[in-house]
Amino acid sequence: MAVRISKIVLVASIGLLALMIVINNVTDYDTNFQYVYHVLSMDTIFPDSTLTWRAIHDPALQRIAYAIIIATEVTIAILCLTGAGRLLGAIAGTGVTFNQTKTIAIYGLTLAFVFWFIGFMVLGGEWYAMWQSPDWNGQQPAFRFIGCVGIVLLYLNMPDGDLPKA
């Protein structure tokens, strides 16, 4: 039972992290939008960089990108929290039932991994050269998220057997 409880708590924790990020992005919209603005406009990378042709300077496109980021984080939160709730509902069931109930949580964790890896490491970090910015480089926080999410995803995917008879 302890393993099942820990899996539920860890999935819910990732959902809670995504929810807190959403709340911060919505309630402090302009401050957090500055991050998106600077990354997409590439205005703080090395001055002699030849990569700035990739920059997005249109404020409407930057706001659309930020809306997509927030919507993805909302989806991660919903999937992970719903997945944790479904796992909780199956906590006393058979191993087969508990394993079958992991699907929504797996989708949420996979989306989180892909979002932070592709969005912040591949696109932000490499395409928009965020790594060159001394002020707007979010690769380290993204890597922490990727690591935590990856570990939870691997752990959750470990098969669960039947609970011992009491």
N, C-alpha and C positions, 0 to 999 in steps of 0.2 A: 504494500500500500504506500510506503514511503516514496518509492520511485515514481509512482503515479502522481502522488501529491506534488513531488518536486517538479515533474514535467508540467503539470497544470500551473504551478506558481511561476515557473520560468517563462512559459508562453504568455501568461497574463502580464508578466513584468515587461516583456517586449511590447505588448499592446499598450500598457500604461506609458512606456517611454514614448511611443508614437503619439499617443493622446496628448501628453505633455508638450511635445514638440508642436502639435497642431494648435493647442491652446496658446502657446507662446507666439507662434506665427500669426495667429488671428488677432490676439489681444495687443500685440506689439508689432503690428503689421509693418509700419514704415521702417522701424529699426531693422527688422529682419529682412525686409525687402532690399535694404541697402546692400546686403550680402549678395543677393541675386543680381542686383544692378551692377555692382563692381565686377563680379565674376563674368557676367555676360558682356559687359562693355569692355572688359580687359584693360581698364584704364590704370591699373596699378601693377601690371606686369613689367618686365624689363623694358625700358624705353626703346631699345634697339631691336626688340623682338620682331621677327618677320611673320609671326603668326597672327597678328592683329586683324588680318583680313577676315578672320572668323568671328569677330566681335559683332554683337547685336546691340545696336544703339537705339532702336525703336522702343520707346517706353511701353507701347501697347504690347509688343511681343515679349518684353521683359515681364510685364504683369501677367500675361498668359502663361509664361513659363513658371512664374511663382504660383499661379492658381493650380497648375498641373502638379507642382511639388506638394502643395497643401492637400489637394485631392488624393494624391497617392498616399500621403501620410494618414489621412482619414481612413482610407481603405485598409491600410496596414493595421491601424488601431482596431477597426471593426472586425477584420478577419481574425486577428490574434485574440481579442477579447471574446468574440463569439466562439472561436475554437477552444479557448480555455473553458468557457461555460459548457460547451458540449462535452469536453473531456471530463469535467466535473460531474456532469449528469451520467457518465458511463463509468465512473470511478470504481464502483463495486461490481461491475459486470465482468464477463469473461475476458480473457486476454484478446480473443478474436474481436469481440465487440469494442473494447477499448482501442485496439489498433485501427479498426475501421472508422472510429470517431475522430481520428487525428487529421483527416483530410483538410478541413477548413484551417486548422492551425498551421498545417504544412504550407498551404497556399499563402497564408499571411506571412509566415517566416521567409518563404521563398521570395515573395514580393519585396519584403524588407531588405533582404540580402541583395537582390537585383537592383533595387532602387538606390541604396547607398553605394553599391559597387559601381554600377553603370553611371548613375546620376552624379555622384560626387568624385569618384576616382577616375572613371573613363572620360566622361564629358567635362565635368568641372575641372578635374585635375589635369587632364592631358589635352583635351580639345580646346578648352578655354585657358589653358596654361595657368591654372590657379596656383600651381606649385611655385610659380615665379613671384607671386604676390606676398609681400611681407605682412600685409594686414588682412587679407581676405582668403587665406588658404585654409580650407576646411577639410583637408585630406586626413589629418590626424584624428579629429573627432569622427569622421566617416569610417575610418579604419577601425576605431574602437567599436562602433555600432556593428560593422560587418563581422568583426570577431565574435562579439557577444551573440549576435543573431545566428552566425554559423555554428557556434557551439550548441546553442539551444536546438537548432534544426537537426544537427547530428544526433544529439541526445534523444530528442523526441522520436526520431525515426528508429531508434533501437526498439526491437519488438518487445512487447509486453506479454508475458505468459499469464496463466490463471493465478489468482491469488491463493495463497495457502489456505486450507480449510482451518477454521477456528476451532 
